[in-house]
């Protein structure tokens, strides 16, 4: 009888967990709803907890008619907020006399404020947009038959899609920009001594130069080189201490004392990464103590750190959205770097999702 009870408990626990997994997407979509409506910003603008009615009264005005069919649905919003309170995105304060519910920000929702220096709203809106959600519908097919989920969903790879579609390019670039600002800040806080002795630094795949600009501002002794495809650097703004250079990292990388790459290698398979890293090695060959600073994820298979679950999820994002990209374990980084001529490396944790992998050619 005791064994039967234990088995029933295990079976029930499994069912509970499966229901939660099946509807995990609801949390993300409710969060997207709140961001699209500007709810974190509305609460923040009041400087105090506010009611559902106050939230609705501050929705951006639209040109739609004022008929009842286009009026805000208070019941819908109350239920969305109820879920997001349960998920600790917002908090509630209940007035005992009036029994009125007031909603406030939490440390989580403060990361969604559009005017904040560090704002993850663009990443949220990009990842939950149909452009990036549709490829997930092809994951099973690609596991069984091979191929790229993004290409099966849209007919082209993600980089070609961004080049051809201005709306998607803007969405994607905004997401990359918001994460760059967060990660750069973490790098400059935790790795500030790592830039000592570097006179020239090339940011490979640096986009419009956000990261290299901030590094040079914090380290004025460094000559910064922003290196990316010609059409990318063509739109980069001029910055003091920064030179923009167009090129192809698979062919040649300009010379410098050190190379930095943020979220570049995880977009590519091992063979392509070795090509990129070998070109990095050539770029720093004339510097006695040259190094490559890789800002990327390190998966810890048995890890229980703050970002370890996100690392596993992000690895599948690489399947869905890139052309063979992957997140790597320390063992996989070791193999990759050795194959590219970097026998020595250090992993430096930073207060952000990725880590720094400091690689040396000798």
C-alpha positions as CSV (number, residue, x, y, z in Angstrom):
1,X,0.0,0.0,0.0
2,X,2.9,2.3,0.9
3,X,4.6,1.7,-2.4
4,X,1.4,2.4,-4.3
5,X,1.0,5.7,-2.5
6,X,4.6,6.7,-3.3
7,X,4.1,5.8,-7.0
8,X,0.9,7.8,-7.1
9,X,2.6,10.8,-5.6
10,X,5.4,10.6,-8.2
11,X,2.9,10.3,-11.0
12,X,1.0,13.3,-9.7
13,X,4.2,15.3,-9.4
14,X,5.0,14.5,-13.0
15,X,1.6,15.6,-14.2
16,X,1.9,18.9,-12.3
17,X,5.3,19.6,-13.8
18,X,4.1,18.7,-17.3
19,X,1.1,21.1,-17.1
20,X,3.5,23.9,-16.0
21,X,5.9,23.1,-18.9
22,X,3.0,23.1,-21.5
23,X,1.8,26.5,-20.4
24,X,5.2,28.1,-19.7
25,X,4.8,30.2,-22.9
26,X,1.8,32.0,-21.2
27,X,4.2,33.8,-18.8
28,X,6.3,35.1,-21.7
29,X,3.2,36.3,-23.7
30,X,1.7,38.0,-20.7
31,X,5.0,39.8,-20.1
32,X,5.0,40.8,-23.8
33,X,1.5,42.2,-23.4
34,X,2.5,44.3,-20.4
35,X,5.5,45.7,-22.3
36,X,3.5,46.5,-25.4
37,X,1.0,48.4,-23.3
38,X,3.9,50.3,-21.6
39,X,2.7,49.2,-18.1
40,X,6.2,49.2,-16.4
41,X,6.7,52.8,-17.7
42,X,3.2,53.9,-16.7
43,X,3.7,52.7,-13.1
44,X,7.2,54.2,-13.0
45,X,6.0,57.6,-14.2
46,X,3.7,57.9,-11.2
47,X,6.4,57.2,-8.7
48,X,4.0,55.2,-6.6
49,X,1.8,52.1,-6.8
50,X,-1.3,52.6,-9.0
51,X,-4.6,50.9,-9.8
52,X,-5.7,49.1,-12.9
53,X,-7.9,52.1,-13.8
54,X,-4.9,54.5,-13.5
55,X,-2.9,52.1,-15.7
56,X,-5.7,52.1,-18.4
57,X,-6.1,55.9,-18.2
58,X,-2.5,56.3,-19.1
59,X,-2.5,54.0,-22.1
60,X,-1.1,55.8,-25.2
61,X,-4.0,57.3,-27.2
62,X,-4.8,55.8,-30.6
63,X,-6.7,57.0,-33.6
64,X,-9.3,54.2,-33.3
65,X,-12.9,55.0,-32.7
66,X,-14.3,55.3,-29.1
67,X,-16.9,52.7,-29.6
68,X,-17.4,50.1,-26.8
69,X,-15.7,47.4,-29.0
70,X,-12.4,49.4,-28.9
71,X,-12.5,50.2,-25.2
72,X,-9.9,48.8,-22.8
73,X,-10.9,45.6,-21.2
74,X,-10.4,46.0,-17.5
75,X,-11.2,42.3,-16.8
76,X,-8.5,41.2,-19.2
77,X,-5.9,43.5,-17.8
78,X,-6.7,42.5,-14.2
79,X,-6.2,38.9,-15.0
80,X,-2.9,39.6,-16.9
81,X,-1.6,41.6,-13.9
82,X,-2.7,38.8,-11.5
83,X,-0.5,36.3,-13.3
84,X,2.5,38.7,-13.5
85,X,2.2,39.4,-9.8
86,X,2.3,35.7,-9.1
87,X,5.4,35.6,-11.3
88,X,7.0,38.4,-9.2
89,X,7.1,40.8,-12.3
90,X,4.9,43.2,-10.4
91,X,3.9,43.5,-6.7
92,X,0.6,44.4,-5.2
93,X,-0.5,46.6,-2.2
94,X,-4.0,46.3,-0.9
95,X,-5.7,49.2,0.8
96,X,-7.5,47.6,3.8
97,X,-10.2,50.3,4.0
98,X,-11.2,50.4,0.3
99,X,-10.0,46.9,-0.6
100,X,-8.4,48.6,-3.7
101,X,-5.5,46.9,-5.3
102,X,-2.4,48.9,-6.2
103,X,0.4,47.6,-8.5
104,X,4.1,48.5,-8.2
105,X,7.4,47.6,-9.9
106,X,9.7,44.9,-8.7
107,X,13.5,44.5,-9.3
108,X,12.4,42.3,-12.3
109,X,10.1,44.8,-14.0
110,X,12.6,47.6,-13.5
111,X,14.6,45.9,-16.2
112,X,11.7,46.7,-18.7
113,X,11.7,50.5,-18.3
114,X,12.2,52.1,-21.7
115,X,14.1,55.1,-20.4
116,X,16.4,53.1,-18.2
117,X,20.1,52.8,-19.0
118,X,19.7,49.0,-18.9
119,X,16.4,47.9,-20.5
120,X,15.6,44.3,-21.7
121,X,12.3,45.3,-23.4
122,X,13.7,45.2,-26.9
123,X,15.1,41.7,-26.4
124,X,11.7,40.5,-25.1
125,X,9.8,42.0,-28.0
126,X,12.2,40.6,-30.5
127,X,12.3,37.1,-29.1
128,X,8.5,36.9,-28.9
129,X,7.9,38.5,-32.4
130,X,6.6,36.1,-35.1
131,X,9.8,36.5,-37.0
132,X,11.7,34.7,-34.2
133,X,8.9,32.6,-32.9
134,X,8.0,30.9,-36.2
135,X,11.4,29.0,-36.6
136,X,10.6,27.1,-33.4
137,X,7.7,25.3,-35.2
138,X,10.4,23.6,-37.4
139,X,12.6,22.4,-34.6
140,X,11.3,18.8,-34.7
141,X,11.5,18.6,-38.5
142,X,15.1,19.9,-38.4
143,X,16.1,17.4,-35.7
144,X,14.7,14.6,-37.9
145,X,15.8,15.8,-41.3
146,X,18.5,18.4,-40.8
147,X,18.4,22.0,-42.0
148,X,18.0,25.3,-40.3
149,X,14.7,26.2,-38.6
150,X,14.9,29.9,-39.4
151,X,15.5,29.2,-43.1
152,X,12.6,26.7,-43.2
153,X,10.4,29.3,-41.6
154,X,11.4,32.3,-43.8
155,X,13.2,31.0,-46.8
156,X,16.5,32.7,-46.0
157,X,19.0,32.6,-43.2
158,X,18.7,35.2,-40.4
159,X,21.5,37.5,-41.7
160,X,20.0,37.7,-45.2
161,X,16.6,38.3,-43.7
162,X,18.0,41.3,-41.7
163,X,19.7,42.7,-44.7
164,X,16.5,42.5,-46.9
165,X,13.8,43.4,-44.3
166,X,14.2,46.8,-42.6
167,X,11.5,46.1,-40.0
168,X,13.1,42.9,-38.9
169,X,16.6,44.4,-39.0
170,X,15.4,47.2,-36.7
171,X,13.8,44.8,-34.3
172,X,16.9,42.6,-34.2
173,X,19.4,45.5,-33.9
174,X,17.4,47.0,-31.0
175,X,17.5,43.7,-29.2
176,X,21.3,43.4,-29.7
177,X,21.8,47.0,-28.6
178,X,20.0,46.6,-25.3
179,X,22.0,43.5,-24.4
180,X,25.2,45.1,-25.5
181,X,24.8,47.9,-23.1
182,X,24.2,45.6,-20.2
183,X,27.1,43.2,-21.0
184,X,29.5,46.1,-21.7
185,X,28.8,47.6,-18.3
186,X,29.5,44.2,-16.7
187,X,32.7,43.7,-18.6
188,X,34.0,47.2,-17.6
189,X,33.1,46.6,-14.0
190,X,34.6,43.1,-13.6
191,X,37.4,43.1,-16.3
192,X,38.7,46.7,-16.1
193,X,42.3,45.5,-15.4
194,X,42.1,43.2,-18.4
195,X,42.6,46.2,-20.7
196,X,45.9,47.3,-19.1
197,X,48.8,47.3,-21.5
198,X,46.6,47.1,-24.6
199,X,47.4,50.0,-27.0
200,X,45.1,48.9,-29.8
201,X,41.9,46.7,-29.6
202,X,39.8,45.5,-32.5
203,X,36.2,44.6,-31.9
204,X,35.4,41.8,-34.4
205,X,31.8,41.9,-35.4
206,X,31.4,45.1,-33.5
207,X,28.3,46.4,-35.4
208,X,28.0,50.1,-35.1
209,X,30.7,50.3,-32.5
210,X,28.7,50.4,-29.2
211,X,31.1,48.1,-27.3
212,X,34.4,49.5,-28.5
213,X,33.3,53.0,-27.9
214,X,32.5,52.4,-24.2
215,X,35.7,50.5,-23.7
216,X,37.8,53.4,-25.2
217,X,35.8,55.9,-23.1
218,X,36.8,53.9,-20.0
219,X,40.4,53.3,-21.3
220,X,41.4,56.4,-23.3
221,X,44.9,55.0,-23.9
222,X,43.4,52.4,-26.3
223,X,43.1,52.9,-30.0
224,X,39.8,51.3,-30.9
225,X,39.0,49.6,-34.1
226,X,35.4,48.6,-34.9
227,X,35.5,45.8,-37.5
228,X,32.5,44.5,-39.3
229,X,31.0,44.0,-42.7
230,X,31.3,47.1,-44.9
231,X,27.5,47.7,-45.1
232,X,27.4,47.5,-41.2
233,X,30.2,49.9,-40.5
234,X,28.9,52.3,-43.1
235,X,26.1,53.3,-40.7
236,X,28.4,53.5,-37.7
237,X,28.6,57.0,-36.1
238,X,32.0,58.7,-35.8
239,X,33.4,58.4,-32.3
240,X,36.6,59.9,-30.8
241,X,39.4,57.3,-30.6
242,X,37.5,54.8,-32.9
243,X,38.3,53.8,-36.4
244,X,35.6,51.9,-38.4
245,X,37.0,49.2,-40.7
246,X,34.9,47.1,-43.1
247,X,36.0,43.6,-43.9
248,X,35.2,39.9,-43.5
249,X,36.4,38.1,-40.4
250,X,36.5,34.8,-42.3
251,X,39.1,36.3,-44.7
252,X,41.2,38.8,-42.7
253,X,41.1,40.7,-39.4
254,X,43.1,44.0,-39.0
255,X,46.1,43.9,-36.7
256,X,45.9,45.0,-33.1
257,X,47.4,44.2,-29.7
258,X,44.2,42.4,-28.7
259,X,40.9,41.2,-30.2
260,X,37.5,41.3,-28.5
261,X,34.4,39.5,-29.7
262,X,31.0,39.6,-28.0
263,X,28.4,37.1,-29.0
264,X,30.1,36.2,-32.3
265,X,31.4,32.7,-31.9
266,X,28.2,31.3,-30.6
267,X,26.6,32.2,-33.9
268,X,28.8,29.7,-35.8
269,X,29.7,26.0,-35.8
270,X,33.1,24.7,-34.8
271,X,34.7,24.8,-38.2
272,X,33.8,28.4,-38.9
273,X,34.9,29.4,-35.4
274,X,38.3,27.9,-35.9
275,X,38.6,30.0,-39.1
276,X,37.7,33.1,-37.2
277,X,40.0,32.4,-34.3
278,X,42.9,31.6,-36.6
279,X,42.5,35.0,-38.2
280,X,42.4,36.5,-34.7
281,X,45.7,34.8,-34.0
282,X,47.2,36.3,-37.1
283,X,45.9,39.8,-36.1
284,X,47.7,39.7,-32.8
285,X,50.8,37.9,-34.0
286,X,53.1,41.0,-33.7
287,X,52.1,41.6,-30.1
288,X,54.2,39.7,-27.5
289,X,51.4,39.4,-25.0
290,X,48.5,39.4,-27.4
291,X,45.2,37.9,-26.5
292,X,41.6,37.3,-27.7
293,X,38.9,38.4,-25.3
294,X,35.7,36.4,-26.0
295,X,32.5,37.5,-24.4
296,X,30.3,34.4,-24.7
297,X,28.4,31.8,-22.7
298,X,29.9,28.9,-20.9
299,X,27.5,26.1,-20.3
300,X,27.9,24.2,-17.0
301,X,26.1,20.9,-17.4
302,X,25.7,20.4,-13.7
303,X,25.7,24.1,-12.8
304,X,23.1,25.7,-10.6
305,X,24.3,29.3,-10.9
306,X,22.1,32.3,-11.6
307,X,22.3,32.1,-15.4
308,X,22.8,28.4,-16.0
309,X,19.2,27.7,-16.9
310,X,19.3,30.6,-19.4
311,X,22.5,29.1,-20.9
312,X,20.7,25.9,-21.8
313,X,17.7,27.8,-23.3
314,X,20.0,30.1,-25.3
315,X,21.8,27.0,-26.8
316,X,18.5,26.0,-28.4
317,X,17.9,29.6,-29.5
318,X,21.1,29.2,-31.5
319,X,19.5,26.2,-33.2
320,X,16.3,28.1,-34.0
321,X,17.9,31.3,-35.2
322,X,21.4,30.8,-36.5
323,X,23.3,28.8,-39.1
324,X,24.9,26.2,-36.9
325,X,25.6,28.3,-33.8
326,X,25.8,26.8,-30.4
327,X,26.7,27.6,-26.7
328,X,29.7,25.6,-25.5
329,X,30.9,24.0,-22.3
330,X,34.3,24.6,-20.9
331,X,35.5,21.3,-22.4
332,X,34.2,22.4,-25.8
333,X,35.8,25.8,-25.5
334,X,39.1,24.1,-24.7
335,X,38.9,21.9,-27.8
336,X,37.9,24.8,-30.0
337,X,40.6,27.1,-28.8
338,X,43.3,24.4,-29.0
339,X,42.3,23.6,-32.6
340,X,42.7,27.3,-33.4
341,X,46.1,27.7,-31.8
342,X,45.2,29.0,-28.4
343,X,46.5,26.4,-25.9
344,X,45.8,28.6,-22.8
345,X,42.7,30.3,-21.6
346,X,41.0,31.7,-18.5
347,X,37.3,32.0,-17.8
348,X,36.3,35.2,-16.0
349,X,32.7,35.3,-14.7
350,X,31.0,38.7,-14.9
351,X,27.7,40.0,-13.5
352,X,25.8,39.2,-16.7
353,X,24.6,36.2,-18.7
354,X,27.8,35.6,-20.7
355,X,31.4,35.1,-19.3
356,X,34.8,36.3,-20.5
357,X,37.0,33.7,-22.1
358,X,40.5,35.1,-22.2
359,X,42.5,33.2,-24.8
360,X,46.3,33.3,-25.4
361,X,48.3,32.0,-28.4
362,X,51.2,30.7,-26.2
